[in-house]
Amino acid sequence: MSSLIRTHAALLIAGILSFAIMGAGQSLYGPALPAFAREFGLTVGQAGWLVSALWIGSATGVALMFFRGRQVTPRHALGVMVVGSGIVAAGIGWWPTLAGSVIFGMGYGIATVVFNPRVLRAFGAKGPSMVSLLNAMFAVGAIIAPLGFVAIGSNPHLAFAVVAGLCALIWLAAGTGERVDEAAAAGAASKPYRFRAGLLCFGVVCIGVEACLIGLGPTALITAGASEETAARALSGFFVAFLISRSALVFVAHLVPPFAVYAGAMTGAAICALGAIILPAVPFFMAMGAFAGLFFPGFFVTASRVMGDDPRVTPTIIAAGLVGGISSPVILGWLVEGMGERGFFQIIAGLTVATAAVALLLLRKVSAEVRA
């Protein structure tokens, strides 16, 4: 393992730092939106288009990787993030800022597709653990960035300038890792592209549930009787549990079948959602963070092993997650209208229980495909 780390040190360091910056950049939008709204004379709802722009850009970046993935390197992803965050930091108007958010999102999507499969492939049997490490660092950035935002006087332009500067520094660190990994990839590609719609549905569900818990969870807690302050603290607790579970997975991911990780995480989330219906919702919501943290690593490694190592595989996997992440909050927000105070958790419980049941039913079959 130590020799692998030395060989692929540039790739791993660039990936770890990039994922931390990606988490930081995404989490900055929450506290920065009111400041952008005041600056540009918008409502907070209108300023929320910056978040939508991020996800639109991310989807565009993933689509680009599907068609041009062989030519794209970590430096390309970081360069796009430098440009996007730099435009946002410049504060030269609402429309340029919106465009900057789209461009930053493109870099975000490209980086997700570039680093996950390269690290998984480069570290062989320990690849799942290293993928878990990357995604754990995303949570680290998401936790630290809002605190840093407050420390610099809640200045969104300065915050995004820092993001741009850090991306530029990581761009320098990523320089040598690309060539090593590309050479390894050339000799490693052995499985053809196999589109598996049924398997991808697990990604749509898990990322959809994760997006709903993060985006709508605090509002659901308030509806269930919690104060705004309690709901905000519960979201922080959710992310702490999220980080702890992903960090723990670094040490065991190579020992546990990836689809077993997914099925176990979905089962745990289902139990927590049921608990949030019957008992006080806050502690169960925070506990769901631990299981949500395992969703993507379990799904990504499973789908990567089954669908092959063609460059189009990872964009397809990420695209499935984007379908869930973009559509589910809108759909769930519409469904909970008119339901009771625990309607959100009732829907989450129904979805996770059904998905967990199917995952457990298919566990042996999918695990055999992963090993094949």
Secondary structure, DSSP 8 states (H G I E B T S, - for coil): -HHHHHHTHHHHHHHHHHHHHHHHHHHHHHHHHHHHHHHHT--HHHHTHHHHHHHHHHHHHHHHHHHHGGG--HHHHHHHHHHHHHHHHHT--HHHHHHHHHHHHHHHHHHHHHHHHHHHHHTGGGHHHHHHHHHHHHHHHHHHHHHHHHHTTS-HHHHHHHHHHHHHHHHHHTTTHHHHHHHHHHHH--S-----HHHHHHHHHHHHHHHHHHHHHHHHHHHTT--HHHHHHHHHHHHHHHHHHHHHHHHHTTTS-HHHHHHHHHHHHHHHHHHHHHS-HHHHHHHHHHHHHHHHHHHHHHHHHHH-S-TTHHHHHHHHHHHHHHHHHHHHHHHTTTS-TTHHHHHHHHHHHHHHHHHHHHHHHHHHHHH-
